[in-house]
C-alpha cells in the first residue's frame, strides 16, 4: 500500500505493486554481525489519516501578508494548538502543512515581515495556560515563505504568545515569552534581536515567575512598544489566576527602558491582560483586564455547601487610553460576563482598524461593542449578533486593515471567515485537525473507530467506508461534551460506554440510539466521588458485562452499569491540601485502569498524584506499588498516564508516568513481571518527552509502542531499544493507541491531528530467529474484497474536501532478506490446483520488503477479473530459495444503502 499526500488535503493510494526494502532503525542484541540500522523501512508502514475533521480544532493565531495585494487577499497562515502551521495561497480552498518537519507542533505566534513577506517567524508553545497547553522549543524563522525553517533559539521559553517584526528592518524582532507553564524559569519576558535571531537580548524581565502574555508596537514609531505582564501560578491541582505582578509596561526606546503604566490602570491581583493599538491613532489603546475580586458571602456559602473552598472571582474590565497609556479610563460597567469562562485562556482584545469604537474580545463567544466598550453584545453564550453559526471558545481574530468587514475567526472549532463583519461566516472544515483524548474500536466488518475529542463530543467512523473514501459524512457523534473514553463491547458492538469531562458516564445503545446515564453517586453523608478531567472506563476482558470506572476509588458494575459497587478504598494520596483547587480542577483521582487479560481479578490502577496500585483478587485487597516503582526511578508524585496489563503474563504490567505537569520532560516507562514487587525502567533511549500511552502487542510480547508528547515510538526487543515509528505522520502528541485484535491495525490517537492507522501484521511475526534466516516469507493477513455501491455522481466535487482512501483491495505480502542480492526476487501466486495466476518481480534488497497482490489474475490487455474468495498459495523465489505461504481471501463485502429506521414504540389500533 502506497499512501501519499496529494497536496495538503487528499490522501491518495498509488497503484504501484511493489514497495522495496527501506530502513527503520531496529536493534537486536543477538545479531552483532548485522547492520542493525537498516532492517525495516518506515515507508512500508504508511499511515492513513482518517479524521474526524468536520468539527475543527483549537486555532491559536493567524498571520496575513501585508503585500503584495494578491497575497494579502489570498494567502494566510494558521497556527494551531497542537497541529503545526498551515498555509493557504488560495483563500482557504486548500491548506498545506508547512511546519511538519519540526519536533514541536504547538504554535503560539506567527509573524510575517511587512517589508519582506517571505520572512516568517513562528513561536512554538501556545500560551493559553490550560492544563494541557503543550510547550515549545523556541522560535523559528523561514526566509522562503515557510518552505524551510531554522530554530533561532529561546528554546527554554516554552510558551510564546506574540512575535513582532520591525516594519522596515526585518532583522529587528521582539518576542514575548510566558516561560514555563508549571514552574519558574528565567527565559521569560520580552526578548529582542537586531541581527535576525543570531543573538538575543532580554529587554524586559520581571522575575522567574512572571511572563509576558501580550505585546503591541506603535506602527508609526516602532521604538514604542507595550507589554502585558502576567503573574500566575499553575499547579497540577490548582490555578492561581493572577497576582500583583500582572500589569502593563511601555518602552519608547526599543526596549532599553520600561515604565509600568498607572494613571488609572488597575492594580492589585490581576489576571490575564490583552492589549491592542488603534492603527489610525496609536495614542489610543484598549486593554481587557481580568480583575480578581474576593468572593461574596453568598458565593462563600455556596462553595461551603458544595464541599469546596471559595476562590477569587474573575471580572472582565475594559480600559481605554488616549494619551499613549499615561492615563486610563474604565469604559465598561464590569458587570458583563466578559470573564465568565477561563479568561486565562482567552482575554484578547481587537480594535476595528477603521473605527476605534468597534471592539472585540475573545471568550466563550466573540464579545463585541460598537460604542467604545460601554455596552457589549454576545458577552456570553449563545451568540446572537456576530458569528452566530460558528463554534465558540474563540481564541484569536484577524481583521483586515484594508477592509475591516473581512475577518478571520479562530476558535476551538477551527477557522472561519466573514466578509460582512461577522454577520455570516464560512467554516474551513478542510483543515485535518482533531485533538483526541481516547480511542475505542469495535469488531464490526469493517471495524469502526471511536474517539473522544477536546471540546467536540465523541465520534464514530469507519476504518473503511462504503464509498471507497472516508470523508466528513462518515463520522457521527455518539456522545457529548469534551468527548473522553468510548469503550465498545467486543462481543456486541451495540453497547458503547462513554463519558465526558469529569464523568457523566453513559451506556449508548447503538441499535436504538438511546443513551442511558450510568453515573454513580454516593450517599449524601459520604464524600462525593472525585472524577478526573479524563475519567477512565474499562471493560473486563473476561466478561464484557463487567464495567470499571475510576474515581478516588475503583467502582465495578456486574450488570453493564445499572448498579455499582466500590471494590477499593481511596487509592490516591487523598491529600486534602490538593483538593478543591481553583481553575476547574479535580485532583487525587484515578487516571487509568487495566485488568489482566490472562487472569481475572488482577487489576491495575494509576492515579494523578502518582499512585500505582494492584489487586490480584478482584479488589478484596490492594498492594501499593508506588515506592517499589520509585526505587526503579519513577518519581512517586508524578501523574500516572497509563497502566497496561500484559496480554501474555498475569504478573506483567507496564506503567508510564508523565512529568508534564511539573515541566519534567523525561520519559518514565517501567515494567514488572512479579505483580509490582519489583520494576525495571524500559525507557532506554527514548528522547525527553512525556509518555502518554504504552501498549504491548497481543501476539509478539517484544513488540511495544509508546505515544509521547512528540511522536510515536516502537520497540522490537521489549523496550531495550526504541526508534521513531512516524513514517508519514508528523511528530504530533500521541494521546492513545489501540491495536485492533483482528485486523492488527495500529490505531493512533493524536492530540492535534486526529486519528492515524497503519497495519503492523508482519511486525507481530518479526523476531530474532527470523532475522537469522537468509530469507523469510511472512504469513499474510486475511484479505477482504470490497465492492462499493456508489452510483452516478455521488462524490463531492471541488478541491476543498478532505478524503482519506480506504485500504486498497490487496493481499499484502512481506518477505525478509538478510543480504542484498544481485538478482530480483519473484512472487508467484497460485490457486490450490497449482495454476499460476500472477507473477510479480520484486526487490532483492536486504531488509523487509513488501509486494501487493491486487487479487486479480494477470491481465491480457485489459483489467483482469478478481479471483473468488478462498485459499491461495504465495511463493517467494529468490537466490535459489523457494518459500511458500497460504493466503486467505476470507470474503467479499458490500454495504447496504442508507440508514435504516428502528421502531421504538408503536400503537396497536386494535386497542382503539
N, C-alpha and C positions, 0 to 999 in steps of 0.2 A: 504494500500500500504506500503510495507516494502522496502525502498530503502536503500541499504547499499553500502559502499565502498568494492569492492572485489579487494584487492591490491590497489595500488595507482592510477590505470588508468581506471578501469572499474566500472561503477555503475550498479549493478545488482538488479533485482526485485525478492524478495523472494516470495514463493508460499504459505506461511502460511496465513490462513484466518483471524486470529484474532490478533489484537494488543490491549493490555489491557489498563486500566486507569492509565496513568502515569502523572507526575506532572509538570505543568508550573505555575510559580507564578502569581497570579491574585488576585486583591483586589476589593471587593465591600463593600462600607461603610455601606450598609444596612443589611449586613449579619454578625453581630458580633459573632454569635454562630458558624459560620463555621470555620473550619481550613482553613484560606484563602490562605495558601501557597501550598495547594495540591488539585487543581481542574482540571487542564488540563495538559496533558503530551506533551512536545515538540516532543517526538518521534512519536506522532500522526501526526505531520506536517513535514515530512521529505522533504527535497529539492532535486530536480534533478538539476544537474549542466550541462547546455546544450552547452556551448561554447560561441561564436565561438573561437576555439583554433588554427585553421590552420595557422593564421598569426603570432602567437607568441606574446611575450610581453617583456617589458623592463627588462633586466637582469643586475644586478649590480656587481656581484662578483662570483668568483669560489674559491674552496679550494679542494686540492687533497692531500691525504696522501702520505708522502714520503716512507713509508714502511707499511706492508710487500710488497714484489714485486707484488703479485696478487692484493692487494688493490690499489697499485699505478696505475695499469693498468686498473682496472675496477670500482673503486669507486671514485666518486666526489660529491661535494656539490654545489648547485646553490643558490645564493642569488638573490632575485627578488625585484623589486621596491616596490610592494605592495602585493605580493603573498606569502610571507613567505620563508622558506628554504626547498629545495628539495634535496633528496639524491638518488643516484643510486649506486648499487653494481654490476651491470651487463653492465656497459659501455653504459648506456642510453637506454637499451631495455625497462626498466620500471623506473619510478621515484616515490618516496614516499615522501609525505609532512611530515616533521619531526618537524615543529615548530607551527603547527596549534592550539595548546592549549594555545598559548600566545595571549596577547591582542594587540600587535603592530606587524604587518607583513611587515613593510617597513624595508628592510635589507640593511645596508651599508657595512658591512665587515664580513667575515668568516675567521677563522684561525684554523689550526689543529696543534697540538703539534707534532714536529718531533720525540720527544722521546717517546711519547705515543699517537698513533693515535685515541685512544678512547676519548681523551680530545679535545673538540671542543669549540671554542668561537664564539659568534655571536654579532655583534654590530648593534643595531637597529637604524633606521632613515637613509635613503640613503642620500648621500652628493653630489648630483648633482646640488643643488642650484637652481632648477627650480621653477616656480611659483606654482607647485603642488607637491613639494617634501615633503612627509609626515614625521613627526617627529617620533622618537622612544622613548623608556623608558629605555635606558641604555644598559648594556652589559649582556649577558647570557653565562652560562657555562654548558657544558654537559661532564660528565665523562664516558658515556656509548654509545658513537658514535651517539648521537642525539636522543636516546630514551627518555630521560628526561632532563629537563633544570632547572636551577636556576638563577634568576636575581641576578647579583653580583654588582649592584649599578650603579652610574653615570647616574641616571635617568633624570637629567636635561641637559644632554649633547645634546640630541635631534638628532644630526646627526653625525654619526661615519664612517669616510671613510677608516680607517685602524686599524687592530689589529696585533701585532707582539708578538709571544711567543718565549721566550728564547730557543735556540736549544737543550740545555741539562738540563735546570732547568725549568720545565713547570709551576712552581708557579710564575715565573717572567714573567710578561706580560705588554706590553706597548699598550696604546690606544690613538689614535689621535681623537680629538673631534673638530668639526666645531662649536659647540654651536648652539644657536637658529638661525633660518633662517632669521627672520624679525626684531628681537630686540636684544639689548645687554644682555649678561648674563655672569656669572663668571665660569660656569662649561664648559670651553673650553680650548684647549691647548693639552699638552701631559700629560697623567696620567700613573703612574707605580704602580704595585702591586708586592710584593715579597712573598705574602702568599696566592696565588691562588685566589685573589679577595676579601678577607675578609676586607682588608683596602687598601686605595688608597692614593698616593701622587701626587700632581700636580707638575710635574718636569719642565714644560715649560709653562709659562703663559705670554702672551703679551698684556693683557688687555681684557676688556669685549666686544670688537668688532672684534677681530682678532682670527680666528680659525686656526686649523692645518688640511690641506687638504691631505697631503701625509706624509708617514713615511717609512723609509727604514733602515735596520740593516745590518752591515757588517757581513757576515756569518762566517768569520774567527775570528772575535773579537766582540762578542755581547755587549760589553760595548760601541761600537761606533754606533751611530745612526744619521740619517739625517732627519730633519723635514722641510716640506714646509709650511710656514705660508701664510694665505690668508686673505687679508684686503678687504672686500667688503661690500656693503650695499644693501639689498633688501627691497624695499617698495612695497605696493600693486600697485603703479603706476610707479615705476622706479627701474632700476637695475644699481647700480654703480659698474662696473665690477672689479675695483681694486683700490689700493691706495698705499701709501708709506710703509705701514706695511707689505706688501707681501714680502717674502724673504725666504732665505734658512738658516737653522741653523744646527749646528753639536755639538754632545757631544761625548767625549771619555771616560767618567766616569759613564756611565749608567744613564745619565740624571741629575747628580748633578750640572754640569755647562754646559752652551751652548755658542757657538760662532756664531755670524752671519757671514756667508761666503761672502767674497767680491772678491778681486783678479780677476776682470774682469766679475764677475757676475753682471747682470744689476741692476740698481737702478731706482728710480723714481716710478711713478704709474705703478704697476704690477698687473696682474690678477692672474688667477689660474696657479699653478706650479705643474708639475708632475716630479717625480724623479725615477731612477732605478739604481741599482748597478750591475756591471758586476761580476758574481759569480766567474769566474776563476781568476780575478784580482780585488779585491774590492777597489783598489785605483782609478779605472776607474768608473766614474758615468756620466750619462747623465741627463739633465734637459730640459723639454719643458716649455717654459715661454710664458704666454700671456702678451705681452708688449703693452701698450696703447700709441698711438700717437695722436696728435692733428689732426683734420680733415683738409684736404687741402682746398684751396679756391674753387676748383671745387665741392668738397663734401659739403662745406657750402652753396654754391649757389644751388646745387641740393636739399638740405634739405629745403632751403628757398622757393623754388618753390613748394615743396610738402607740405608746410604749417607746418613744424615741425622744432624743433631746431636740430642743428648738434651736434653729440656726439663724444667723443673719439673713435678711431678705433682700433680694436684688431689686433695685428700682432703676428704670431707664430714664435718664435725663439728657436733654439736648441743649448744647450751649453754642452761642454764636459770638464771633468777634468781628469787628470791622476795622481794627487797627493792628492787624498782624499779631494778635494774641496778647496785647498789653492789657486789654480789658475784655471781660466776658459777661454775657447775659444769658441766663437760662430762659429758653423760649417756650418750653412746654410745661404742662402742669405737673408732670411726674406721676400722675395717676393713671396714665395709659399703660396697658400691658406690654410695653416695649421690651421688658426684660423677663417676660413670663416663662421663657424656656431657655435654660443654659446659655446665658449671654457670654460666658467664657468661650463658647464655640461659635458665636455669631458676632453681633455688635460692630458691623462695618457700616459706615455712612457714606453716601454718594450724593453729590450736588449735580443737578442738571447743568451741563456746560453752558447753556444759554439762558438760564433763569435761576437766580440764587434763592428763589422762594420755593423751588421744587426740590424736595429731598427724598431720599430712600434709605431705609435701614434694614439690614438683613436680620432675619429671625425665623420663627416658625412659618411666617409669611413675609412678603416684602411689604413692610410698612411704608407709607408714602404721605407726604404733606405737600400742599400747594400754597401754603401761607407762611412759609419760613419756619415751620416747626411748631406753630401754635396749636394746630389740630392735626390729628393723624387718622388716616384710613388704613384698614387692614392691619391693625396692630396685633390682632390675634386671629386664630383660625376660626372659620374658613375665610379666605379672601373673597371680597365682594366687588372689588374695583379693578385691580390690576392682576394679570397673570392668574386669572380665576381657574383655568383648566390645568395649570402647572402643578407639579408635585411640590410640596412645601419643604421646610427646613432649608431656607435659602442661604447659601454660603458666599456667593460672590456675584458681582454685577460689572458690566462694562457698558457705558453709554457713549455712543458715537459723538465726538465733539463737533463733527460737521453736520450731524443730523440726530439730535437727541431723541427722536422717535424710534431710532434703531437701537435696540437694547439686547445685549446678550445676558442671559439669566442662568446662573448655575446653582443647582440645589442637589439634595440627595437623590433627586430623580434625573440627574444628568444635565444636559444643555438644552436651552430653549432660546428662540429668537423672536423678537417682536419688531414689527415695522410701524406700529401705530402707538408707541409709548406704553405698551403693556396691555392695551385693550384686548388684543388677541395675540396668540403665540403659536409657534410651531415647535414640536419636540423632535430633537435629533436622536431618535431611538437607535440609530445606526452606529453608535459607539459601543463596542463589545466590552462592556464593563459589568461588574457584579461582585459584591462583597459577601462571600459565602461564610456562614458560621459553621454549619454542619451538613453532612451528606447522608442520604439513605438510598438504598436500591431495593427493587422487588425482584421477583422471579418470573415475571411475565416474559412472553416471547414476542417481540424483543423486550428486553427489560427496560424499566423506567428508572429515572434518577430523580431523587427528591432533594431539595436544597432549601435551607433557611437563609434568608438574605437580610443584611443590615437594612432596617427601615422599610423592607419591601416584602414582608409576608413569607410564606412557604410556597414553593413551586414544585410542580411535577412535569417532567418532559421525557420524551423517548430517547433511548440510545440510538435508535434508527427509526426514521419516520416513514410514514406511508407514501409520501410524495417523492422520496429519494433524497430530500434535503430537509434539515431541521431549521425552522425559522420561528419567528415570534408567535405564530398561530399554534405551534405545537405545545406551548407551555401554558399550564393552567395553575391557578392558585389552589392550595389545599389547606391553608391556614393563614392567620393574620398576624398583625403586629410586626415587631422585629422577628422575622422567622428564625427559629433555632433548630432544635432536633426534629427530625422526621424519621421515625423508625417503623418499618413495614413488617408485618407478619410474614415470615418467609414461607409459611405453609398456606397462607391465604391472603393475598395482597389486597383483599377487600378492606383490611383493617390497617389504618395508619395512626400511630401515636405521635402527637407533636405538641409543641409548646411555643411560647413566645418569651420575651424578656421577663425574667423573674417568675415564670411559671405559666399559669393559665393552661394547664395540661388538658388535652382533649383526645378523644378517640374518634377518628373520622371513618365513617362507613362509606367507602368509595362506590358501593353499589347504589346507595340511595342518595348520597351527597349530604348526609346529615352528620354533623359533628356533635358529640356529646361531651360535656365537661366531665373530667375525672379528677379535678383539682382536689387534693386532700386538705382538710382543715383540722386543726387541733381544737380541743375543748377550750372554752373561754378562760378557764382558770389555769391554763398552761401557756408557756411561752410560744408565740406563733412560730410557724415554720419560717426558716430563712432560706430563700432560694437565690442562687447565683443569677447574675445577668444572663448567663447561658446555662440554664439548669438541665442537667443530663437526664436522658431516658435510656433505658437498656432493657432489651428483651432477653429472657433466659434462652441460651442456645439449646436447651434440653426440653423446653416446654414453652411454646410461644404465647400461652395464656398467662404466663408469669411475667409481670412488668415490674421493673425497678425504677425509682426516681430518687434523686438526691436533694435533701435539704441540708440541715445540720446533722441529721441522722439519715440512715438509709431506709426508704419505705419500699414495701413489696406488696403487690397485688397478685392474688392467685386466680382472679376472675376478670382479667382484661381491664382492670382499673375501676371496676364497680365498687370495690371496697379496698381499704389499705390497712396495713399493719406496720408498725415500726419494728425493724429487726436489728436495731443497733442503738446504743446510746449516742450522745453527741460525739461525732467522730472528729470534730475540729478542736482547736485550742480553746474555743469558747471564750476568747479574750474580750471581756465587756468593753474595754477601752477602745476596741477596734470595731465596735458595732454601733449603728446609728449615726454614722458619719454623714456629713453633708455631701451633696453632689450626686444624689440618686444612686447610692452605692449600698449594696448588701455584702457583708463580709463574714468570714467564718462559715463557709458553706462548702458543700461537696461540688466538685467541678467535673469529675469523671468516674465512671463505673465500668467494671468489666468482670463478667463471670467466666470461669474456665470452660471452654468447650469440651474439655477432656473429662472433667469430674464435676458433677452437680454440687452446688453449695460452696465451691471455692470462689469467693467474690472479693475483688479488689476495689478499693475506693481511694480517691485522691481529693484533696481539699485546696482551697485558695490560700490558706495560711500554712501550707507546707506538709500537712499530714498525709502519710500513706498507711492505710490500714488494710488488713486481710482477715477474712473468716474462712475456715475450712469446713464449717458445719452449718452453713445456711444462716449465719447470723447469731447463733447461740452464744458464741464467744468471739472476741476480736483480738488481734495482735497488732500493736502499733510498730510499724517497721521504720518509722521516721529516723530514729537515731542510728539504726543499722545502715540506712541509706546515707546518712550524714558521714559515717565513717568511710564510705566509699567516695565521698566528695560531693554529695548532694546537699547543699545548704538547707538546714532544717526549716527555714521560714519561707522558702521560695514556693511560689504558686506551682501546683501540680497540674500541668497542662494535659497529661494523658497517662492513664494506666491501660495496659493491653495484656490480657491473659493469653498465653501461648496456646495455639490450637494443637500443639504437639506433646506437651508435658504438663501435667496438672500443677506441678510446683513451680513452673517457669512463668515469669511475667516480665514486662518491660515498663519502665517508668521514665517519663520526660518531665523535667522541671523547667520553668521559664523564669528568668530574672528580668524580663522586660519591665516589670513594674518597679524595679529597683535600678533601672538603667544598667543592668548587668547583662551583657550580651553573649556570655559564654554558653556553649551548648552543654546541657546537662542531660545525659541519657544513660540509663542503668538497666542491668539485667540480673535477675535472681533465678536460681534453679532449685532453691530449697525453701520455698514458700516465704521468702522475705527475710530469712535469718541472716543471710549474707548477700552482698551485692557487688557487682563489678561495673566499672564505667566502660561503656562501649562507644563513647563519643569520639574516641580515636582522633582522626584527622579532620573531623568536621570543622568548618570555619566558625568564627564567632558570629553566631546568630541564634536567637532564642528558638527552641524547638517547640512546636505546637502539637505534633502528632507523630506517632510511630506505629507501624503495622508490620506483622510478620506473615509471610505467605503461608497459606494452608498446606501447600504441597512440599515446599522446599524450606526447611527450617533455617537455612543460612541466608535466605533472601529477605532482606529488610528494606523498608523505605521510611524516611522521615521527611516531614514537612517543616520548614523553618520560616522565619520572617523574610528570608531572602532566597527562597527557592526549594527545590526538591532534590533529595539525595538518595542514593542506593548503596547497599552493601550486599555482596555476594558471598561473604565469609562470616556472617553472623555478627557484624559490627566491628570487626578488626580493622577494616578499611572502608572508607566512604568516598564516593565520587558524585559529582552533579549528574542528575538524570533529567536534564532540561529539554534537550532536543530543540524543537521549535517553540517551546514555552518560555516566556520571559522569566526573569528572576523575581517573581512576584511572591508575596506572602502566601504560603500554603497553610490553610487552616484545618483541612480534614482530608483523609484518604480512606478509600474503600477498595478492596479487591473483590470483584464480583465472583462469587463461589462457583458459578457455572461457566461463565464466559472467560474468566481470567483476565478481564479488563481491569486496569488500574484507573480508578476514577479519582480525580484530583479536584478538591475544592479550594479555590484561591480567594483571598480577601482583597479583591481588586479586579480580577479578570475572569470571573465566572468559573465554569466547570471545564475541565480538560480530561480527555480519555486516550489511553493507548492500551494495546494488548501486550501482555507480558508472558504469554504461553511458553515460549522457548526458555525464558529465564527460569521458569519453575523447574525445568529439567536440567539446567546447566549446573554442573558440579565438577569437582576437580578430576574425577575419573573420566569425564567427557573430554576435558582439555588434554588429557594424556594420550588420547587416541590420535591417529593420523587424520582420521575423518570420522564425522558423526552426522547421521541424519536424524533430526528430531522427529518425535511424533507430531502429528498435525492436529490442530484444534478442529473439532467437528464444525463443518460449514453449513450455513443455511442459505438457500437461494431465496431471493426476494423478488417478488413480482408486484409492480406498482400500479394501482388502479387510478392512474392520472389520465384524464381525458381532456382534449381541447386545450384552451389557453388558460390553464389553471395558474401557471406560475406568475408571481408578481414580476412586473417589468420595471425597467429603470435601474439605476445604479445605486440607489440609496437604501438597499435592503441587505440584511445580514443572512447569509445562507451557509450552513455547515453540511457538507455532503455526508451521506451515510457511509458506513464502511463499504468498500467495494465488494461485489459478489466474487469471491475468490476462495481458493484454498491456499493459505499462506504456508510456504514450505521453507523451513530453515535448516541449514546444514553448517557444520563447523569444519574448517581445515586448519591443521596445525601449522602448516607452512605454505608459503606461496608456491604455486605450481606453474610450470611453463605452458600448460595447456588449459583449455577451458573445461569446465565441468558440464555434464549433461544431466538434465532432469527429464525422465520419461514417465509418462502417465499411461497406465494400462487399466483395462477393466479386469474383472476376476477371471475372465477367459483368456487373459494374456494378450488381448488385442491392443495394439499400440494406438492410443488416442491422440497423444500430443508429445512433442519433444521440444525442450527448451534449452538453449545454450545459456550457461551460467558462468559466473566468475570463478576463477581458480585462486582467489586471494586468500591469504591467511586470515583467520578470524571467523566471525559469524557472518553468514551470507543468507540472503533472502530471495526467494523466487515466488512469483504469484501465478497460480493457475486459475484462469477465469471460468473454469468448469465447462469448457467447451472443447469440442474436438478441433483438430486442425482444419482450418477452412480452405476451400479451394476457390479463391477469387471472390468470396463473399463471406459474410459473417456466419460462422458455424452455429448450429443449434446447441443449446445447453444439454449436457448429459442429464440423465434422470437421477434423483436421489438414490443413494446406495453406497456400497463399498468399492473403493478403487485402490490401485497399487501405485505408489510413488517410488521410483528407483533413481538413486543417485549413482552416476558413473563418473569416476574421477581418478586419474593416476593409477589405473589398473584395479581400483577398488569399486565394488558394487554393493550398495546398501539399499535396503528396502523397508518401507513403512506402509501401513494401510492408511487410507484417507477416507473419512466418512463424510458424505453429504447427507445430513440427517433428515432434511425436509425442504420443501418449497412452500413459502408462505406468501399470503397476500393480506389485505386489510378490508374489513367491511366498510361500507360507505356511511359516513355521517354519524353523529351522536344518536344514541337510542334512548328514548324516554323510559322512565320507570314509574309504575303506578304505586303511589304510597298509600293512598286511601281511595275507596270508591263507595258509591251509594247504590244499594240494591233497590231498583224500582219496584220489585215485587213486595217490598215492605210498605209501599206508599198506599 
